[in-house]
């Protein structure tokens, strides 16, 4: 599950980068570029939120008395 989610996240971010490159070359519409970049930003925000939760959970476990 986690492997698939990470691969999808990287794919979405890479798609945003590709659309930005196409826009610079004049091969993509601004609507598509903005949409792809927004999707990449939302994906990155989600990945960072999950990372923060995992770190928080790890720190809570490490502070538990044995």
C-alpha positions in Angstrom: 0.0 0.0 0.0 2.7 2.5 1.0 4.9 1.6 -1.9 2.0 2.3 -4.4 1.2 5.6 -2.6 4.8 6.8 -2.8 5.1 5.9 -6.5 1.9 7.8 -7.2 3.2 10.8 -5.3 6.4 10.8 -7.3 4.5 10.4 -10.6 2.2 13.3 -9.8 5.1 15.6 -8.8 7.0 14.6 -12.0 4.0 15.3 -14.1 3.9 18.8 -12.7 7.5 19.3 -13.5 6.9 18.0 -17.1 4.0 20.3 -17.6 6.1 23.3 -16.4 8.8 22.4 -18.9 6.2 22.1 -21.7 4.8 25.5 -20.8 8.3 27.1 -21.0 8.6 25.5 -24.5 5.2 26.8 -25.4 3.7 23.3 -25.8 1.1 23.3 -23.0 -1.8 25.5 -22.0 -1.6 27.5 -18.8 -4.8 25.8 -17.5 -3.1 22.4 -17.8 0.1 23.7 -16.2 -1.6 25.3 -13.2 -3.7 22.1 -12.7 -0.7 19.9 -12.8 1.3 22.1 -10.5 -1.6 22.4 -8.0 -1.9 18.6 -8.0 1.8 18.3 -7.3 1.7 20.8 -4.5 -1.3 19.0 -2.9 0.6 15.7 -3.2 3.7 17.1 -1.6 1.7 18.6 1.2 0.1 15.3 1.9 3.4 13.5 1.8 4.8 16.0 4.3 1.8 15.6 6.6 2.2 11.9 6.6 5.9 12.2 7.3 5.2 14.5 10.2 2.7 12.1 11.7 5.1 9.1 11.4 7.9 11.1 13.1 5.5 12.2 15.8 4.3 8.6 16.4 7.9 7.4 16.5 8.9 10.0 19.1 5.9 9.1 21.2 6.9 5.4 21.2 10.5 6.3 22.1 9.3 8.3 25.1 7.2 5.5 26.5 8.6 3.9 29.6 9.7 0.3 29.3 
